[in-house]
Amino acid sequence: MAKAKAPKRPTRDEFELEELGNQLVEAKEDGDIRALTVWGETETVYGQITVLDSRTRLVHVEKDGVTNKIPFLDIMKVSYA
């Protein structure tokens, strides 16, 4: 029996990933609420970026006291909310 394949995350080059990282660092330093487009999620994630964990490669986004931990590579776009 063949195993169903899940859709793969789009690949991005080193420049795109570096730019995304810079946007996340800037968003964390500003402390503003940002909108994150996350691969595999149907809705945009809104919140303040509180932690950029380089060890686990997770971005902690907090909104209304709830923290979502999103894998860095799943973040497609960062924009102002």
Secondary structure, DSSP 8 states (H G I E B T S, - for coil): -------------HHHHHHHHHHHHHHHHHT-EEEEEETT-SS-EEEEEEEEETTTTEEEEEETTEEEEEEGGGEEEEEE-
